[in-house]
Amino acid sequence: MSSPATAPPAPSSLKRIVAASLIGTTIEWYDFFLYGSAAALVFNKLFFPGSDPLVGTLLSFLTYAVGFAARPLGALVFGHYGDRLGRKKLLVLSLLLMGGATFAIGLLPTHATIGTAAPVLLTVLRLVQGFALGGEWGGAVLLVSEHGDAGRRGFWASWPQTGAPAGQLLATGVLSALTALLSDAAFTSWGWRIPFLLSGVLVIVGLWIRLSVDESPVFKAALARAEARRTETAQVEKMPLVAVVRHHWRDVLIAMGARMAENISYYVITAFILVYATTSTGLSKQTALNAVLVASAVHFAVIPAWGALSDRIGRRPVYLIGAVGVGAWMFPFFALVDTRSFGGLLLAVTVGLVLHGAMYAPQAAFFSEMFSTRMRYSGASIGAQFSSVAAGAPAPLIATALLADHGTSTPIALYVIAAALITVVAIACAKETRNRDLSDEVEEERVTAGR
């Protein structure tokens, strides 16, 4: 029987917690993806003028990749304090950092006004975004995972994951509306700033909701047990990072491998495709944005369905469906885009994101279930964010460079297929975690004692 400290919350309470995590992650992903879309559409002209258009895009995507480089640092810092102080406090801080940096980008002078200081400041603000997002993901999914029951954890924990397509949907929708309403000259001159400034309003809403939820009961119970052990034995508790490296290094490597196909495929399908569709096929920015917009809505809808399926058949089988599917889809994906039609582009992106959802949906519960409570924030965050440096960070950059060097999509498809193979191997090495009790005191005490 569950103790009062760890008993599942009432359905209404759980839904409020899910809503708080979802809205917060939506805002943070909106901020992060907004930068990626702007990097593909206008930053090459505003912050890197005088370059060849494709070279300017490469430089723009380089600042985009810098944000990923800061995510592991965010994972380390937020993971450490999240395992020491709690999930909720760190989630509030991450939202403030992300929103503040995004709002500041909307006020940033361009190269024409302040010269080389403009791309430098842009890079600094991108680093802040990455640092904040590195700490956001782990806290958001853990807050839900540790509140819910094991039987439906995959479903409930997948809802914060829908913050990614919801943020993409919101960012792309705002940009699509602005490009439709404004001339190219007006959008490039001042219209691009509006979505970044809008982040300030969204952050206020997100903070109000996040401050209204309770801390994870599983974490509070684990913290109380740790305090009792320190009182009884005078034993100094290991730093979460040290404990993760010592006891969960294999799980961290599995999580990193699992993210390769998920991360790389997502940024090729949603960010790089804006470059490929407009430069190689001649489709308009509006057409490309509309395709990503519609596909993101479908992506949002299928993630909870994949999460629920992982509760029935396991995390590993659903994850493998996505990894194998994304790899197999890459050549048809580019063939459809090369038809130069909106229908072909829409089908390519939509199917790609549906298959991506099969990896992304169970990821929250899967990674949460790999680690013990007092090192779960650190372990899940490190596994998820360190892989982003090798996966999501350079994906649009590598894809753009391959396109510039070869002039064809074939090496880009092979690049994603190679990532899918890495993920298949990682999942094959993983243990099934479905139905694990996250408040398992026996496992926690074994790890804490160093056995």
C-alpha positions as CSV (number, residue, x, y, z in Angstrom):
1,M,0.0,0.0,0.0
2,S,1.3,3.5,-0.8
3,S,2.2,5.7,2.0
4,P,0.4,9.1,2.3
5,A,3.5,10.8,1.1
6,T,3.6,8.9,-2.2
7,A,-0.1,8.2,-2.9
8,P,-1.3,9.2,-6.3
9,P,-3.0,12.6,-6.4
10,A,-6.6,13.1,-7.2
11,P,-7.4,13.2,-11.0
12,S,-8.1,16.9,-10.8
13,S,-4.8,17.6,-9.0
14,L,-2.9,15.5,-11.5
15,K,-4.5,17.3,-14.4
16,R,-3.5,20.7,-12.9
17,I,0.1,19.5,-12.6
18,V,0.1,18.2,-16.2
19,A,-1.3,21.5,-17.4
20,A,1.3,23.5,-15.5
21,S,4.1,21.4,-17.0
22,L,2.6,21.5,-20.4
23,I,2.1,25.3,-20.5
24,G,5.6,25.9,-19.1
25,T,7.3,23.6,-21.6
26,T,5.2,25.1,-24.5
27,I,6.4,28.6,-23.7
28,E,10.0,27.4,-23.3
29,W,9.9,25.5,-26.6
30,Y,8.2,28.4,-28.3
31,D,11.1,30.6,-27.4
32,F,13.7,28.0,-28.5
33,F,12.0,27.1,-31.8
34,L,11.3,30.6,-32.6
35,Y,15.0,31.3,-32.8
36,G,15.5,28.3,-35.1
37,S,12.8,29.5,-37.5
38,A,14.1,33.0,-37.4
39,A,17.6,31.7,-38.0
40,A,16.4,30.0,-41.2
41,L,14.4,33.0,-42.4
42,V,15.9,36.3,-41.4
43,F,18.9,36.2,-39.1
44,N,21.3,35.4,-42.0
45,K,20.3,38.8,-43.5
46,L,20.1,40.9,-40.2
47,F,23.1,39.6,-38.3
48,F,25.4,38.2,-41.0
49,P,25.0,40.5,-44.0
50,G,27.4,40.4,-46.9
51,S,27.7,36.6,-47.0
52,D,26.5,34.3,-49.7
53,P,22.9,33.4,-48.8
54,L,23.7,29.8,-48.0
55,V,26.9,30.8,-46.0
56,G,24.8,33.3,-44.1
57,T,22.3,30.6,-43.2
58,L,25.2,28.4,-42.1
59,L,26.5,31.2,-39.8
60,S,22.9,31.7,-38.5
61,F,22.5,28.1,-37.7
62,L,25.9,28.1,-36.0
63,T,24.5,30.6,-33.4
64,Y,21.4,28.3,-33.3
65,A,23.7,25.4,-32.4
66,V,25.4,27.4,-29.6
67,G,22.2,27.2,-27.6
68,F,22.5,23.4,-27.6
69,A,26.1,23.7,-26.3
70,A,24.7,25.4,-23.2
71,R,22.1,22.8,-22.5
72,P,24.5,20.3,-20.8
73,L,25.6,23.0,-18.4
74,G,22.0,23.8,-17.7
75,A,21.4,20.0,-17.1
76,L,24.2,19.8,-14.6
77,V,23.3,23.0,-12.7
78,F,19.5,22.5,-12.7
79,G,19.9,18.7,-12.1
80,H,22.1,19.2,-9.1
81,Y,19.8,21.8,-7.4
82,G,16.6,20.1,-8.6
83,D,17.7,16.9,-6.8
84,R,18.7,18.9,-3.7
85,L,16.0,21.6,-3.5
86,G,13.1,20.2,-5.5
87,R,11.6,20.3,-9.0
88,K,9.3,23.3,-8.7
89,K,11.8,26.0,-7.7
90,L,14.1,25.2,-10.6
91,L,11.2,25.1,-13.1
92,V,10.2,28.7,-12.2
93,L,13.8,29.8,-12.6
94,S,14.2,28.2,-16.0
95,L,11.1,29.9,-17.3
96,L,12.3,33.3,-16.1
97,L,15.7,32.8,-17.8
98,M,14.3,31.6,-21.1
99,G,11.6,34.3,-21.3
100,G,14.0,37.1,-20.4
101,A,16.5,36.0,-23.1
102,T,13.8,35.7,-25.8
103,F,12.3,39.1,-25.0
104,A,15.8,40.6,-25.1
105,I,16.4,39.2,-28.6
106,G,13.3,41.0,-29.7
107,L,14.9,44.3,-28.6
108,L,18.4,43.5,-30.0
109,P,19.9,46.0,-32.5
110,T,21.0,44.4,-35.8
111,H,24.4,44.4,-37.6
112,A,23.4,47.5,-39.5
113,T,23.0,49.4,-36.2
114,I,25.9,48.2,-34.0
115,G,28.1,46.1,-36.2
116,T,29.7,42.9,-35.0
117,A,28.4,43.4,-31.5
118,A,25.0,42.3,-32.8
119,P,25.9,38.7,-33.6
120,V,27.9,38.5,-30.4
121,L,24.9,39.6,-28.2
122,L,22.7,37.3,-30.2
123,T,25.0,34.4,-29.4
124,V,25.1,35.3,-25.7
125,L,21.3,35.4,-25.5
126,R,21.1,32.1,-27.3
127,L,23.5,30.6,-24.7
128,V,21.1,31.7,-22.0
129,Q,18.2,30.1,-23.8
130,G,20.1,26.8,-24.1
131,F,21.1,26.9,-20.4
132,A,17.5,27.4,-19.3
133,L,16.1,24.7,-21.6
134,G,18.8,22.3,-20.4
135,G,17.2,22.5,-17.0
136,E,13.6,22.8,-18.0
137,W,13.0,19.4,-19.6
138,G,14.0,17.2,-16.7
139,G,12.1,19.1,-14.1
140,A,8.9,19.3,-16.2
141,V,8.7,15.6,-17.0
142,L,9.7,14.5,-13.5
143,L,7.0,16.7,-11.8
144,V,4.4,14.8,-13.8
145,S,6.0,11.3,-13.6
146,E,6.5,11.5,-9.8
147,H,2.9,12.6,-9.3
148,G,1.2,10.0,-11.4
149,D,0.6,6.3,-11.0
150,A,2.8,3.7,-12.7
151,G,0.0,2.2,-14.8
152,R,-0.6,5.4,-16.8
153,R,2.7,7.1,-16.4
154,G,3.6,6.9,-20.1
155,F,0.4,8.7,-21.0
156,W,0.5,11.5,-18.4
157,A,4.3,12.1,-18.7
158,S,3.9,12.4,-22.5
159,W,1.8,15.6,-22.1
160,P,4.8,17.8,-21.2
161,Q,6.4,16.3,-24.3
162,T,3.6,17.8,-26.3
163,G,5.0,21.2,-25.3
164,A,7.6,20.8,-28.1
165,P,5.1,20.5,-31.0
166,A,2.8,23.0,-29.2
167,G,5.8,25.5,-29.0
168,Q,6.7,24.7,-32.6
169,L,3.0,25.2,-33.6
170,L,2.8,28.5,-31.7
171,A,6.2,29.8,-33.1
172,T,5.5,28.7,-36.6
173,G,1.9,30.0,-36.5
174,V,2.9,33.4,-35.3
175,L,5.7,33.6,-38.0
176,S,3.3,32.3,-40.7
177,A,0.7,34.9,-39.8
178,L,3.3,37.7,-39.9
179,T,4.7,36.6,-43.2
180,A,1.2,36.5,-44.6
181,L,0.2,39.9,-43.3
182,L,3.5,41.8,-43.9
183,S,5.6,42.4,-46.9
184,D,9.0,40.8,-47.0
185,A,10.6,44.2,-46.4
186,A,8.4,44.9,-43.3
187,F,8.9,41.5,-41.8
188,T,12.7,41.7,-42.2
189,S,12.7,45.3,-40.9
190,W,10.6,45.0,-37.7
191,G,8.0,42.2,-38.0
192,W,10.3,39.5,-36.9
193,R,10.6,41.1,-33.5
194,I,6.9,40.7,-32.6
195,P,7.1,36.9,-31.8
196,F,10.1,37.4,-29.5
197,L,8.5,40.3,-27.6
198,L,5.3,38.2,-27.2
199,S,7.3,35.8,-25.0
200,G,7.2,38.4,-22.2
201,V,3.4,38.0,-22.0
202,L,3.5,34.2,-22.2
203,V,6.1,34.0,-19.4
204,I,3.8,35.9,-17.0
205,V,1.0,33.4,-17.7
206,G,3.4,30.5,-17.3
207,L,4.7,31.7,-14.0
208,W,1.3,32.2,-12.6
209,I,0.3,28.6,-13.4
210,R,3.6,27.0,-12.3
211,L,3.6,28.7,-8.9
212,S,0.2,27.2,-8.2
213,V,1.3,23.5,-8.2
214,D,2.8,21.4,-5.4
215,E,6.2,19.9,-5.2
216,S,6.6,16.2,-6.2
217,P,5.4,13.9,-3.3
218,V,8.0,11.3,-4.3
219,F,10.8,13.9,-4.0
220,K,9.5,15.2,-0.7
221,A,9.4,11.6,0.7
222,A,12.9,10.9,-0.6
223,L,14.2,14.1,0.9
224,A,12.7,13.3,4.3
225,R,14.3,9.8,4.2
226,A,17.7,11.3,3.3
227,E,17.5,13.8,6.2
228,A,16.6,10.9,8.5
229,R,19.6,8.9,7.4
230,R,22.0,11.9,7.8
231,T,20.7,12.4,11.3
232,E,21.1,8.7,12.3
233,T,24.4,7.9,10.6
234,A,26.0,11.4,10.1
235,Q,26.7,10.2,6.6
236,V,27.4,12.9,4.0
237,E,25.1,12.5,1.0
238,K,27.0,12.2,-2.3
239,M,26.5,14.9,-4.9
240,P,23.8,13.8,-7.4
241,L,26.2,14.1,-10.3
242,V,28.8,11.8,-8.6
243,A,26.1,9.3,-7.8
244,V,24.8,9.3,-11.3
245,V,28.2,8.7,-12.8
246,R,28.9,5.9,-10.3
247,H,25.6,4.1,-10.3
248,H,23.8,5.0,-13.5
249,W,26.5,5.6,-16.1
250,R,25.1,2.8,-18.3
251,D,21.6,4.4,-18.2
252,V,23.1,7.8,-19.1
253,L,24.8,6.3,-22.2
254,I,21.5,4.6,-23.2
255,A,19.6,7.8,-22.9
256,M,22.1,9.6,-25.0
257,G,22.0,7.0,-27.7
258,A,18.2,6.9,-27.6
259,R,18.1,10.6,-28.3
260,M,20.3,10.6,-31.4
261,A,17.6,9.6,-33.9
262,E,14.9,11.5,-32.1
263,N,16.9,14.8,-31.9
264,I,18.5,14.7,-35.3
265,S,15.4,13.8,-37.2
266,Y,13.3,16.4,-35.5
267,Y,15.5,19.3,-36.4
268,V,16.0,18.1,-40.0
269,I,12.3,17.7,-40.4
270,T,11.2,21.0,-38.8
271,A,14.2,23.5,-39.1
272,F,16.4,22.4,-42.0
273,I,13.4,21.7,-44.1
274,L,12.6,25.5,-44.2
275,V,16.0,26.0,-45.9
276,Y,15.7,23.0,-48.2
277,A,12.2,23.8,-49.3
278,T,12.9,27.4,-50.1
279,T,16.4,27.1,-51.6
280,S,16.3,23.7,-53.4
281,T,12.7,23.3,-54.5
282,G,11.7,26.9,-54.9
283,L,8.7,26.8,-52.5
284,S,7.9,30.0,-50.7
285,K,8.6,30.6,-47.0
286,Q,4.8,30.7,-46.4
287,T,4.3,27.3,-48.0
288,A,7.1,25.7,-46.0
289,L,5.9,27.3,-42.7
290,N,2.3,26.2,-43.4
291,A,3.4,22.6,-43.9
292,V,5.3,22.6,-40.6
293,L,2.4,24.3,-38.9
294,V,-0.1,21.6,-39.9
295,A,2.3,18.8,-39.2
296,S,3.0,20.1,-35.8
297,A,-0.7,20.0,-34.9
298,V,-0.8,16.3,-35.9
299,H,2.4,15.8,-33.9
300,F,0.8,17.3,-30.8
301,A,-2.2,15.0,-31.2
302,V,-0.3,11.7,-31.6
303,I,2.2,12.1,-28.8
304,P,-0.3,11.2,-26.0
305,A,-1.5,8.2,-28.1
306,W,2.0,6.9,-28.4
307,G,2.5,7.5,-24.6
308,A,-0.6,5.5,-23.8
309,L,0.6,2.7,-26.1
310,S,3.8,2.6,-24.2
311,D,1.8,1.9,-21.0
312,R,0.3,-1.2,-22.7
313,I,3.2,-2.7,-24.6
314,G,6.3,-1.1,-23.0
315,R,8.6,1.9,-23.6
316,R,11.1,0.0,-25.7
317,P,8.8,-1.4,-28.4
318,V,7.2,2.0,-29.1
319,Y,10.6,3.7,-29.1
320,L,11.9,1.2,-31.7
321,I,8.9,1.8,-33.9
322,G,9.8,5.4,-34.1
323,A,13.6,4.9,-34.6
324,V,13.2,2.3,-37.4
325,G,10.3,4.2,-38.9
326,V,12.2,7.5,-39.1
327,G,15.2,5.8,-40.7
328,A,13.1,4.1,-43.3
329,W,11.1,7.3,-44.1
330,M,14.1,9.6,-45.0
331,F,14.4,8.8,-48.7
332,P,10.6,9.0,-49.3
333,F,10.6,12.1,-47.2
334,F,12.9,14.0,-49.5
335,A,11.3,12.5,-52.6
336,L,8.0,14.0,-51.5
337,V,9.5,17.4,-50.8
338,D,11.2,17.3,-54.3
339,T,7.7,17.1,-55.9
340,R,7.7,20.9,-55.2
341,S,4.0,20.7,-54.1
342,F,2.5,21.7,-50.9
343,G,0.8,18.3,-50.6
344,G,4.0,16.4,-51.0
345,L,5.8,18.6,-48.5
346,L,2.9,18.3,-46.0
347,L,2.8,14.5,-46.2
348,A,6.6,14.3,-45.8
349,V,6.7,16.4,-42.7
350,T,3.6,15.0,-41.1
351,V,4.6,11.3,-41.4
352,G,8.1,12.2,-40.2
353,L,6.7,13.9,-37.1
354,V,4.2,11.1,-36.4
355,L,7.2,8.6,-36.4
356,H,9.2,11.0,-34.3
357,G,6.4,11.1,-31.8
358,A,6.8,7.3,-31.2
359,M,10.3,8.1,-29.8
360,Y,9.5,11.4,-28.1
361,A,6.3,10.3,-26.3
362,P,7.6,7.4,-24.1
363,Q,10.9,9.2,-23.6
364,A,9.7,11.2,-20.5
365,A,8.6,8.1,-18.6
366,F,11.4,6.0,-19.9
367,F,14.2,8.3,-18.8
368,S,12.5,9.0,-15.4
369,E,12.2,5.3,-14.7
370,M,15.9,4.7,-15.2
371,F,17.1,6.7,-12.2
372,S,16.7,6.8,-8.4
373,T,14.7,9.7,-6.9
374,R,17.5,11.7,-5.4
375,M,19.5,11.6,-8.6
376,R,16.6,11.5,-11.1
377,Y,16.7,15.2,-12.2
378,S,20.5,15.0,-12.8
379,G,20.4,11.6,-14.5
380,A,17.5,12.3,-16.8
381,S,18.7,15.8,-17.7
382,I,22.3,14.7,-18.3
383,G,21.3,11.8,-20.5
384,A,18.8,14.0,-22.5
385,Q,20.9,17.2,-22.8
386,F,24.4,15.9,-23.3
387,S,23.3,14.1,-26.4
388,S,21.8,17.3,-27.8
389,V,25.4,18.6,-28.4
390,A,26.1,15.8,-30.8
391,A,22.6,15.4,-32.1
392,G,20.2,18.4,-32.3
393,A,22.8,21.1,-32.1
394,P,24.7,20.4,-35.4
395,A,21.8,18.7,-37.2
396,P,20.6,21.8,-39.3
397,L,24.2,22.9,-39.7
398,I,25.4,19.5,-40.9
399,A,22.4,19.1,-43.2
400,T,22.9,22.6,-44.7
401,A,26.6,21.9,-45.2
402,L,25.9,18.5,-46.9
403,L,23.4,20.3,-49.2
404,A,25.9,23.0,-50.1
405,D,28.7,20.4,-50.8
406,H,26.7,17.8,-52.7
407,G,23.6,19.7,-53.9
408,T,21.4,16.6,-53.2
409,S,19.4,15.3,-50.3
410,T,21.0,11.8,-50.4
411,P,23.8,12.4,-47.8
412,I,21.3,14.1,-45.5
413,A,19.0,11.0,-45.6
414,L,22.0,8.8,-44.9
415,Y,22.9,11.0,-42.0
416,V,19.5,10.6,-40.3
417,I,19.6,6.8,-41.1
418,A,22.9,6.5,-39.3
419,A,21.4,8.3,-36.2
420,A,18.5,5.8,-36.3
421,L,20.9,2.9,-36.2
422,I,22.6,4.3,-33.1
423,T,19.2,4.7,-31.4
424,V,18.2,1.1,-32.3
425,V,21.3,-0.2,-30.7
426,A,20.8,1.9,-27.6
427,I,17.2,0.8,-27.1
428,A,18.2,-2.9,-27.7
429,C,20.7,-2.5,-24.8
430,A,18.1,-0.9,-22.4
431,K,15.9,-2.7,-19.9
432,E,12.2,-2.3,-20.0
433,T,11.1,0.1,-17.3
434,R,7.3,0.1,-17.6
435,N,5.4,-0.1,-14.2
436,R,8.5,0.7,-12.2
437,D,7.7,2.2,-8.8
438,L,9.4,5.6,-8.7
439,S,9.3,5.7,-4.9
440,D,11.2,2.4,-4.6
441,E,13.0,2.9,-1.3
442,V,15.0,-0.4,-1.6
443,E,16.7,0.8,-4.8
444,E,17.2,4.3,-3.4
445,E,18.9,2.9,-0.2
446,R,21.0,0.5,-2.3
447,V,22.4,3.4,-4.4
448,T,22.8,5.8,-1.5
449,A,24.8,3.2,0.5
450,G,27.0,2.6,-2.6
451,R,26.1,-1.1,-2.9
